[in-house]
Amino acid sequence: MRKYEIVTIVNPDIPDDSVSQTMDKLSRMIQNRGGTVELVKRWGRRKLAYPIKSHTEGHYTLTYFTLEPHLATELDAEINVTEEILRHLIVKTTGPVPVATEAPKAEAASAEPAPGEEGPVSEPGGKERSEELKGEA
């Protein structure tokens, strides 16, 4: 069994609960072929870089799964005829599946300087100088 990830763009015209049903359908497609779904991450509704089938937005989802290599091409063919999925891309992955955790919001807020405050200054070559050293330069 190989590890794969698939990014899908689901039609934005269908309701949110139907997006969940479409992703359940994809999970069943994988499981019916003897694969296992490791993790599903919903990225939500996003704007497309270019129109696909006259749509400018889509529901993005990232799914990690394991499947036999010869069955991945069958899965790809079945997804191609699924009307709800506008686009998809299956990629073979190596290494562990990421853990489904979210960064604490307190850490994310402290990483960016407050409005009107300056953070570290980046110099050419990737070196950073602190605020005190800016006055010395």
Secondary structure, 3 states (H helix, E strand, C coil): CEEEEEEEEECCCCCHHHHHHHHHHHHHHHHHCCCEEEEEEEEEEEEEEEEECCEEEEEEEEEEEEECHHHHHHHHHHHHCCCCEEEEEEEECCCCCCCCCCCCHHHHHHHCCCCCCCCCEECCCCCEECHHHHCCC
